Amino acid sequence: MWVIMISGAFIKGSFLVIHASQLSEDERTWGLIAWIIPLVGGIIGIVVKPNSNYVKHWSYLSIAFGLVIIGVDVVLGVLSLMTFLMPPMHIVITALDYLVGLAFLIVWIVGILRERNSIYWKPTVIYDVAKMMGAS
């Protein structure tokens, strides 16, 4: 793993880590609130702290995470309805639904840990959706 210092912040591996002293406690709290409540927390974070890059980063991730959850849930719900009369396929789709839910829980917990460590985290699909919405 490599580390590069950049004006008080440092890049560790592929993550930008900000020293906690560079962020106010208010920014860290709003970043956490934005991530903990997917979609709604992100909207609240952008409204309350529109000038904080840290809060905006986590707010856009939260909104994107919420949209990804909704999109995947709709797709799996439709597949579940379509396979209702085919029990083996319905069981597979239901099992997939539980596994995806577990994966979302893990991503959510990892996001909390990344936010608490003041890391600008960029999870692959979620960050791509956030960039489409205008995140930097």
TIMAR-701270 format. One record per residue (C-alpha): residue number from 1; residue in three letters; chain; x, y, z. Coordinates in Angstrom, 1 decimal. Each point is the difference from the previous one (the first is absolute). Layout:
<recs>
REC	NUM	ALA	A	X	Y	Z
...
</recs>
This chain:
<recs>
REC	1	MET	A	0.0	0.0	0.0
REC	2	TRP	A	1.3	3.5	-0.9
REC	3	VAL	A	-0.6	3.3	1.7
REC	4	ILE	A	0.3	3.5	-1.5
REC	5	MET	A	-0.3	3.2	2.0
REC	6	ILE	A	-2.0	2.9	-1.5
REC	7	SER	A	-0.3	3.2	2.1
REC	8	GLY	A	-1.1	-1.6	3.2
REC	9	ALA	A	-1.9	-2.8	-1.7
REC	10	PHE	A	1.4	-3.2	-1.3
REC	11	ILE	A	-0.8	-2.6	-2.6
REC	12	LYS	A	0.2	-3.5	1.4
REC	13	GLY	A	-0.3	-2.7	-2.7
REC	14	SER	A	-2.9	1.3	-2.1
REC	15	PHE	A	-1.7	2.0	2.8
REC	16	LEU	A	0.3	3.7	0.8
REC	17	VAL	A	0.2	0.3	3.8
REC	18	ILE	A	-0.5	3.4	1.7
REC	19	HIS	A	1.4	0.6	3.4
REC	20	ALA	A	-2.9	0.4	2.5
REC	21	SER	A	1.5	3.4	1.1
REC	22	GLN	A	-0.7	1.4	-3.5
REC	23	LEU	A	-3.7	-0.8	0.3
REC	24	SER	A	-2.3	1.6	2.5
REC	25	GLU	A	-2.0	-2.3	2.3
REC	26	ASP	A	-3.1	1.4	-1.6
REC	27	GLU	A	1.2	-1.1	-3.5
REC	28	ARG	A	0.8	-3.5	1.3
REC	29	THR	A	-3.4	-0.3	1.7
REC	30	TRP	A	-1.9	1.1	-3.1
REC	31	GLY	A	2.1	-2.3	-2.2
REC	32	LEU	A	-1.0	-2.9	2.3
REC	33	ILE	A	-3.7	1.0	0.0
REC	34	ALA	A	0.1	0.3	-3.8
REC	35	TRP	A	1.3	-3.6	-0.3
REC	36	ILE	A	-1.9	-1.7	2.8
REC	37	ILE	A	-3.4	1.0	-1.6
REC	38	PRO	A	0.3	-1.0	-3.6
REC	39	LEU	A	-1.7	2.4	-2.5
REC	40	VAL	A	-1.8	2.2	2.6
REC	41	GLY	A	3.2	0.6	2.1
REC	42	GLY	A	1.8	1.0	-3.2
REC	43	ILE	A	-2.6	2.6	-0.9
REC	44	ILE	A	0.0	1.4	3.5
REC	45	GLY	A	3.8	0.2	0.0
REC	46	ILE	A	0.1	1.9	-3.3
REC	47	VAL	A	-2.7	2.4	1.3
REC	48	VAL	A	1.6	0.6	3.4
REC	49	LYS	A	3.7	0.2	-1.1
REC	50	PRO	A	0.1	0.9	-3.7
REC	51	ASN	A	3.5	1.6	0.3
REC	52	SER	A	1.8	-3.0	1.6
REC	53	ASN	A	1.7	-2.3	-2.5
REC	54	TYR	A	0.2	-2.7	2.6
REC	55	VAL	A	-3.7	0.0	0.7
REC	56	LYS	A	-0.9	0.3	-3.7
REC	57	HIS	A	2.2	-3.0	-0.8
REC	58	TRP	A	-1.8	-2.2	2.6
REC	59	SER	A	-3.4	1.5	-0.9
REC	60	TYR	A	0.4	-0.8	-3.7
REC	61	LEU	A	1.1	-3.5	0.9
REC	62	SER	A	-3.0	-0.4	2.3
REC	63	ILE	A	-2.4	1.1	-2.7
REC	64	ALA	A	1.6	-2.3	-2.5
REC	65	PHE	A	0.0	-2.9	2.5
REC	66	GLY	A	-3.7	0.5	0.6
REC	67	LEU	A	-0.7	0.1	-3.7
REC	68	VAL	A	2.0	-3.2	-0.6
REC	69	ILE	A	-1.8	-1.8	2.8
REC	70	ILE	A	-3.4	1.1	-1.4
REC	71	GLY	A	1.0	-1.0	-3.6
REC	72	VAL	A	1.3	-3.4	1.0
REC	73	ASP	A	-3.0	-0.6	2.3
REC	74	VAL	A	-2.4	0.8	-2.9
REC	75	VAL	A	1.8	-2.3	-2.4
REC	76	LEU	A	0.1	-2.9	2.5
REC	77	GLY	A	-3.7	0.6	0.9
REC	78	VAL	A	-1.0	-0.1	-3.7
REC	79	LEU	A	2.1	-3.2	-0.5
REC	80	SER	A	-1.6	-1.5	3.1
REC	81	LEU	A	-3.5	0.7	-1.3
REC	82	MET	A	0.9	-1.4	-3.4
REC	83	THR	A	1.3	-3.2	1.5
REC	84	PHE	A	-2.8	-0.5	2.6
REC	85	LEU	A	-1.5	-2.9	-1.9
REC	86	MET	A	3.4	-1.7	-0.5
REC	87	PRO	A	1.0	-1.0	3.5
REC	88	PRO	A	3.6	-0.9	-0.6
REC	89	MET	A	0.7	3.3	-1.7
REC	90	HIS	A	-2.0	1.9	2.6
REC	91	ILE	A	2.2	-1.5	2.7
REC	92	VAL	A	3.1	1.0	-1.8
REC	93	ILE	A	-1.2	3.6	-0.4
REC	94	THR	A	-1.1	0.2	3.6
REC	95	ALA	A	3.4	-1.3	1.2
REC	96	LEU	A	1.7	2.5	-2.3
REC	97	ASP	A	-2.2	2.7	1.5
REC	98	TYR	A	1.3	-0.9	3.5
REC	99	LEU	A	3.6	-0.1	-1.1
REC	100	VAL	A	-0.3	3.4	-1.7
REC	101	GLY	A	-1.6	1.4	3.2
REC	102	LEU	A	3.0	-1.4	2.0
REC	103	ALA	A	2.4	1.5	-2.5
REC	104	PHE	A	-1.7	3.4	0.4
REC	105	LEU	A	0.2	-0.3	3.8
REC	106	ILE	A	3.8	-0.7	-0.3
REC	107	VAL	A	0.5	3.0	-2.4
REC	108	TRP	A	-1.9	2.2	2.4
REC	109	ILE	A	2.1	-1.1	3.0
REC	110	VAL	A	3.2	0.4	-1.9
REC	111	GLY	A	-1.2	3.5	-1.0
REC	112	ILE	A	-0.5	0.9	3.6
REC	113	LEU	A	3.5	-1.1	0.9
REC	114	ARG	A	1.5	1.9	-3.0
REC	115	GLU	A	-1.9	3.2	1.0
REC	116	ARG	A	1.1	-0.2	3.6
REC	117	ASN	A	3.6	-0.3	-1.2
REC	118	SER	A	-0.5	3.1	-2.2
REC	119	ILE	A	0.7	-1.9	-3.2
REC	120	TYR	A	-1.4	1.2	-3.4
REC	121	TRP	A	-1.3	-3.4	-0.9
REC	122	LYS	A	-1.0	-0.8	-3.6
REC	123	PRO	A	-1.8	-3.3	-0.1
REC	124	THR	A	-0.2	-1.2	-3.7
REC	125	VAL	A	-3.6	0.0	-1.1
REC	126	ILE	A	-1.2	2.4	2.6
REC	127	TYR	A	2.6	2.7	-0.8
REC	128	ASP	A	-0.7	-0.4	-3.7
REC	129	VAL	A	-3.7	0.8	0.6
REC	130	ALA	A	1.0	2.9	2.3
REC	131	LYS	A	2.3	1.4	-2.8
REC	132	MET	A	-3.0	-0.2	-2.4
REC	133	MET	A	-1.9	2.2	2.5
REC	134	GLY	A	2.8	2.6	0.1
REC	135	ALA	A	2.3	-1.1	2.8
REC	136	SER	A	3.7	0.8	-0.4
</recs>
